[in-house]
Amino acid sequence: MGEVSVAYTNGVMPARLNKVVLAYSGGLDTSVIVPWLREKYGCEVVCFTADVGQGVMELDGLEAKAKASGACQLVVKDLRDEFVEDYVFPCLRAGAIYERKYLLGTSMARPVIAKAMVDVAKEVGADAVAHGCTGKGNDQVRFELTFFALNPKLRVIAPWREWDITGREDAIEYAKRHNVPVPVTKKSIYSRDRNIWHLSHEGDVLEDPANEPKKDMFMLSVDPEDAPNQPEYVEIEVVSGLPVAVNGKKLSPASLLDKLNEIGGKHGIGRVDMVENRLVGMKSRGVYETPGGTILFTAARELESLTLDRETIQVKDSLALKYAELVYAGRWFDPLREAMDGFMEKITAKTTGTVTLKLYKGSVTVTGRKSPNSLYRQDISSFENGDVYNQADAAGFIHLYGLPTRVRAMLEQGI
């Protein structure tokens, strides 16, 4: 392996920076970015690690690892409650699903992390932020649009778009030359992103859309074939479009999601295999596990069937598509999404009640729903005549409603 150099755009030495806040995981890529930033920009590097419920984050020794790589300090923030309450739940309330399947797990997490990085940059007096996203993915856009929206004065550094490190071996060689401790953890054959809402899988056999995912790839959910042979019932309580309790027990947003992930994962709930259109134009195949989120989306949608009228549901569903596109594209702090969020909050103000669901071998079935604000009236929907609805009135309605159809037929038949 040859020497890995520091390349400069157009051969020009870049302007020096004072301090950079780097999104840091402790893995090979971000560990190498630390000395690279110091060498190229002559700056101090503050590593930032966010806990968004990924579960596999090992904080023990992370600070020592960051400093051994050349960082001046490590800042760690627990963002789990903020993530669920301020990002996940608004998307849930809006019914935002990207391209029919994707529940936006990674898309929602990036802006909360980037927002925290902007806050840390202010706290430590940094004049730049950096991330380890590649130039082919969506995450670079999500991070950087958040930086632009919250502090456009910050310089943004994206090493993968600048350096000449081309792969893992290059990175290891660079790390050795700069005495950076190389992580000894086994390299996963999959590219994964995990948080409290979901776990995504890309790469390896998944790169061919014709291949079935391997059984041992999944981590949050059991194979539906191996799930319990007896169904489990779960009751979700919702207030104004947002979940507040599971089986009668009030829980914080993050705790509620943790509970449903546990229950749903046990029954193989929430597996999605899809080919999606990335923001940068290419298609990619991903497999997602979202057990708790799938349960919540099902519950919220079913409760709305009681509390919203037909036209409201149609408008809400149409806006949900645009809402999902904005979130997927990293435009969380866009005025349009914020305005749409106001609409979603207003329109679901009466969506309060409970939904009972049956979980069984990968399926979520609604078995009951009730709301104090239900628009469903048994006395009206019954086949019996009543004071509010007289069946004889339907004749006049059909005559007028079908008038355009009759006129067209008369024209075609020369009547």
N, C-alpha and C positions, 0 to 999 in steps of 0.2 A: 504494500500500500504506500503510495507516494505521499509527499507532504501536502497537507491541506492548508491553503493560504487564506488570508483575508482579502477578499476581492472588493474593490472600490468601483462604484458606478462611474463610467467614463474615465476611470483612472484618477479621479479627484478625491482627495482625502475628505471625508465627511466632517461637517461641523461638530465640534465637541459638545457633549451634553454634560450637565451637572449630575443629574441623578435620574435613574430609570426604574419604574415599577414593573416588574416582570411577573406575568401569570405563571406560577411555578407549581409543578407536580412532584418534583424529585426524580422524575424519570430521566432517561438518557438525553432526550432532546432538550428539555428545559435546563438540565444541568450543564450542557455544553453551551447553551445560549449565554449563561452568566459570564464566562471568560471572554466569549466572543464580543459581547457588548462592551466590556471593559477595554478590550484590545482595540476595537474599531472606533469607539466613541469616547474613550478616555473618561468614562463616567463611573460613579458608584451605582451598584445594583441592589435594589430592595426587592426581595422575592415576596410574592403574595400568594397565599394558598387559601382557597375558599372551601368550606365544607357545605355542600349542597345535598348532603345525604347520600354520597356515593358509597359509603359503607366500607370500602376497601382502603380508604386513606389511612396511612400509618403516620401519625404525628410524631411518634417516638423517634428521635434521631433526625427528624427532618430539618430542624434548625442547624444542627451540626453539619449536615450534608450540604445545605445551602451555603453556609459560610466556608466550608472546605472547597466549594466551587468558586468562591471569590465574592459572594454577596456580603454586603455590610450588615444586613439584618433580614429576618424572616417575619412577616406579618401574617397571622392566621385569624380568619374570622368565620364564625358559625353563622351561615346564612340560611339555614334550613327553614326556620319559621317565616322569614321574609320571603323566601323563594315560593313557598306554598301559598301563603296568604296574599301576596301582592302580585304574583305572576301566574302560578298554576290555577288558583281559583278564579281569577278573571277570565282565563281561557276556557275553563270549565263552564262558567256562567254563560259565556258567549256561544258555547257549542262549537268551538274552533277545532276543526279537523282538516289537515292538509292532504289534498288529493285522496279523499275518501277514507283514508286509513290512519295516517300518522297523527298521533296525539301530541306532537310538538315537544317532546321531552327535552331534547338538546336545545332546540330553538328558544325555549323559555328560560333555560338556565344561563345562557350566555349574557344576556343583558344584566341580570342581577350580579354576576361576577364582574362584568365590565364596570358597572356602576360603583361597586366596592373598590375597584382599582382606582377609579377617578377620585374617590374619597381618600384613599390611602396616599395617592399622589399629592393631594392638598396637605395632608397631615405631615408628610415627610419632606415637603418642598421639592418634589420631583418636577422636572420639566418635560418628561416623556414617559410613555408606557410601551410595553412590548408584549407580544404573544407568540406562541409557537405554532400557530395554525399554518397549514400549507396553502399554497397559492391555487389549489384546485377545489377547495371545499367552501362550504357555506359559512363556517365559523369566523373566518377572517372578516367577512362583511358584518356579521352580527356584533363582534367586538368593536370594530372600528366605527360603525354607525352610532353605537352608544357613546364612544369617546367623543365623536364629533358633536353629538347632541348635548352632552353634559359639560364638556370643556374643550371647545375647538382650538384652544391655544396649546394643548398638549401635543407634542410630537409623537407620532406613532411609528414604532419600529417592528417590522415583520421579517425576522431573519431568513425564513424560508424563501422569501422573495428577493433576498440580497446576497446571501453567502453562496459559496461553491461546494458546500457539503451536500452530497447527493444521496446518501443513504446511511444505514446503520454502521457499516464498517468505517466510513469516513468519520462519522461522529465519534466512534470509539477511539480512533486514531487521534483525533483532535483532543479528546478528553485526556488521553495518556500524555500527550505533549504538554498539556497545561496542568497536569497533576490533579485532574478532576476525578473524584471517586466515581467509578462507573457502576451503576446499579447491577447487582448480581441476580436479580429476579429473572425468572424464565420469561423470555419474550413470547407473548401470546401470538398465536397465528391469526387471531382476529383483531380488528380495530374496534375497541369498545368505548362507549361513553355511558357512565352510570350516574344517576342521581336518585333522589327520593321518589321521583315520578316514574322513571323508566330505566331500562338498560337496552342499549342498541348494539347490534353486531354487524360488522362489515368485513369483507376480505375473505381470503382462502377460498373454499369451495363456493361461497356465496357470490363470488364474482361472476360465476356462470348462472344466470337466472334459471337454467334448466335443472340445477342441482338441488336436491332436497337438503335442508339443514340437518346437520348431524345431531343426534339425540343428546350427546354430552356437551353441546355448545351452550345450552340454556342454563341460566344460573338463578333466576328469580322464580321460575315456575316449573312444576313437575310436568312430565309428559302426561297429557290428558288420559292416555291409556293406563297410566300408573296411578292416576288420582283415585281418591276413595270411591268405593262402590255405592256409598250412600250420599245423597245430596245434602248440602248445608244451606240453611236459610239465613239471610242477613237483612236487617232492617236499617235503612239509611234515613235519617231525619234531615230535612233541608229547610232553611229559613231564608227567604228572599233570594232564592237561587243558589245558595251556598250551603254545603253540608256542614252539620254541626255535631252530629252524634251517630254512633254505630250501636245497634241493638240497645237503644235507650241510654247509652252512656255518653255524656258530653265529653268531647276531646278537643285539644288544640288542633289547628290545621295539620301540623306535621305529625302529631301523634295519631290523628285520625287516618292519615294516609299510610303511615307505618302499619297500623292495624289491618287495613284493607289489603295492603300488599301481602301480609302474612296469610290472611284468609284466602285471598284470590290465588296466590301462588300455589297454595296447597292443592287447589282444584284445577290447576292448569289454565287459569283465566288470563286473557290479555295478550296472546301471542299474535303477532302480525308479521306477515312476509310480503314485502312490496318492492316494486321498482318505481322509484320516484324521480322527479325532475329537479335536479339541483338548481340553485339560483344562478350559478355560473354557466348553465346551459347543458351540461352533460347529464346523462341518466346514471343512477346508481341503485344497486340492490341492497336493501337493508332488512334485517329482521329485528323486531322490537318486542320487548316484554314490558307490558304495562298493566299488571294485575289490578292494583287498586284503582288506577285511573279508568280502566274499562268498566269497573263496577260503578264508579261515580258518574261517568258519562251516561251509562244506561239509566241510572236512577234519575238524574236531572232531566233527561229527555222525556222519560215516562211521566214525571210529575208535571211537566209543562203541557202534556196532553190534557190534563185536567184544568189547568189554570190559564192557558192562553187560547184565544180564538183563532180561527183558521187564517185570517189575513195577517195577524200578528206573527204566527208561527212561520208563515211564508216569508215575510219580510226579515224576521230574525234569522232564518236559515240562509237567506241570500246574503245577508251581511256577515254571517259567520264564515262564509267562504272567503270574503275579503279580509276579515279579521285574521284568519289563519294564514293567508298569504303575507300579510304585513308582519306577523310574528315570525314566520319562517324566513322572511327576507331580512330580519334583523332590525325592523323599523318599530321596535317597541315604544320608543319615545317620540314617535311621529304624532303630530297633532291629530291626524285622522284616526289612528287607533285609540287615542285618548278620548276623542269625541264619541267614537263608536262604543267605547266602554261605558260612557255616560248613558247612552241609549240602552245598552244591555242591563245596566243596573236598574234603570227606570222600568224597563219592560218586565223584569223578573221580580219586581218588588212584592208581588202577590204569589209568587211561586214558593209556597210554604206548605210543608206536609211531610208525609212519610211514604217510602216505597219499600216493599218487601221483594227480595229477589232470591231465586233458587240457583245455587252454584253446583254444577255437576259436570265433571269431565270436560272442562274447557268451555262450557256454555254458561251464559247468564240469562236466566229467564225471569221475567217479571211476573210475580204471582199476586200482587196487590198494591194498590196506590190509593191514598186518601189525602184530602186537603180541606182546610176550613174555607178556602177560597175557590173551591171546585166549581166550574161552570157546568159540570155534568149534573143533570137533574133526573132522577129516576122516574118521577111522575110525568116528565115530558118525554123521555126516551121510551117509556113503556108503550106496548102495542095498544093499550087501552086509551080511549078518548079522554081528554081532560079540558079544563078551562083555558089553558094556555095554548094548546095545540089541538085543533080539530082536523082529523084526517081528510074531511071533505074539502078543506081549504087548499089541499095540495093540487087539486084539479086546475084552479085558476093560476096557481104558481107555475105549473108545468106548461100551461097554455102560453103564458107570457114568456117564460124562460126559453121555450122552444120555438118562439116566433121566427128568429133568423133561420133556423133549420127548415121550417115549413115554407118560408118565402123562397129559399133557395130551391127547394124541391118543386115548388109551383113553377118557378122560372124554367127549370130543366125539363119539366114535364108539359110545359105549355098550358098550364092551368090558369 
